[in-house]
Amino acid sequence: MKLLIGIACVTFGLGLFILCYLLNFDMIIYQILGLFLLITSLAIIHLGFKFIFDYRNYNRLVKQGLKVKAQVIDIKRTLLGVNNLPDYVVEVFYTHPDSKKIYYTEFEYSGDVNTNDMLKKGNEVDILIDPQDPKNIFYSNII
């Protein structure tokens, strides 16, 4: 879904950019409209590329990530747990299997932690860590 949203944003942004190019800039109102369309199109294109790179990073992490056990340190409720935004931020620490270095990091969790028996302080959870950036982790109760 993120890939499709990213492609749609880039396409729409390029369409706005082309529309900005086709405006007649003789009048001040068209200059203001052109500047607004240019800024909007660049912002939408940036958002689209962000979605595309997030999708690629997620797929790479699922395919090449290292599965390790992490200890739950703290669970914090977010202020904006609405719609697609996460409800909780879970702080964990884990030992990297290759370097034996301890990393403290966090992941976002959407759902109710009271119904999930695994997400309690002191429990161990399975996470996927990025081999290129060990602070980048992915948690899913499916893995």
N, C-alpha and C positions, 0 to 999 in steps of 0.2 A: 504494500500500500504506500509506503514511504517513497518507493521508487516512482510510482505513478504520480504522486503528488509533486515530487521533485521535477519530473519531466513536464508536467502541466504548468508549474510555476515558471520554469525556464521558457517554455513556449509562449505563455501569456506575456511574460516580461519582454521577450523579443518582439512580440506583436505591438506592445505599447511603445517600444523603442522605435520601431518602424513608423508607427503613427506619429510619433514626435518628429521624425525626420520629414514627414510629408506636410507638416504644418507650414503655413505662410507666416513668416516672422516679421512682417511689416508693421503689424499692429501690436500694441503693448499687451493686450489681452492674450494674444496668441503666444507671445514670448513667455508670459507667466504660465499659461497652460502647458507650453512646451517644456519649461523647466520642471513643472510639477510631474508631467508624464515621464520625463527622463529620470527624475529621482525615484519615482514609484517603480518604474521598470527595472532600474538597477537594484532596488531593494528586493523586488520579487525574484529577480534572477539569482541574487545572493541566497535568498531563502531556498530556492529550488536546488541550487548546488549543495547547500547544507543538507537537505533531505537526501539527495543522491549519495553524498559522501557518508552520511550516517548509515544508510542502507548497506553500502559496501563494507563499512567498518563492522557492522553487526554480522553480516554474512561471513566475513573473514574470521571474526572472533568465534562464531559457532563452529566453523570448519577446523580452525587451527588452534583454538584456545586450549589451555591446560586446565583440567578439572582438578580443583583442590578443595579441601575443607577449610572453612573460615569460621572463626569464633565471633558471635554477635556480641558487640560491646554495648550498643545503645540503639534505641528506636525512638525517633523523633517524629511527631506529627507535623506535616507541612501546613502552612496557612492557607494555601490555595488548592486544596484537594477537590477540585471540581472537574467534570467532564473527563478529558484525557490526561489531566495533570496528575502526578503521583500523590497518594495520600500520606505516605511515610518516607522518611529517609532512614536507612538502616546503616549504622556504622559497624564495620567489621575489621578484624585483623587476621592475617594469614601468613604462613611461612612459604616463601617461594620454593618449589621443589628442587630447582637447580642451584640457586645461589644461597639457599638457606637464610635469606634476608627476610626480616619481618616487615610487612607493609600494613599500614593503617589506611583504610579507604572507606567509601560508602557507596551505596546503590539506592536507587529509588524503587519503591514498592507501591503498586496500586492494588488496593484491596484492603481487607480488614485483618489486622495482625492478631486480633483476638480469636479468630476462627482458624488461624494457621498455627498448628502446634510446633512447627519447626522454627518459626520466628519469635523466639523468646530470648531474653538476655541470658547469656551463658551457653546457649545451644550452638551446635555446629551446623552450618549449612553448606551445601555444595555450590560453588561458584566457578565460572570460567574466567581465567585471566588471560590477558593479551600477552603473547610472548614478546612483542615489540615494546609494549608499555605496560608494565606490571600493575600500575595504578588503575588502568582501564579494566573493569570487571563487568561481568554479566551474571545476573541471578535469574533463575527461573525455577519454579517448583516442579517443572517437567523434567529437567536434566538429571 
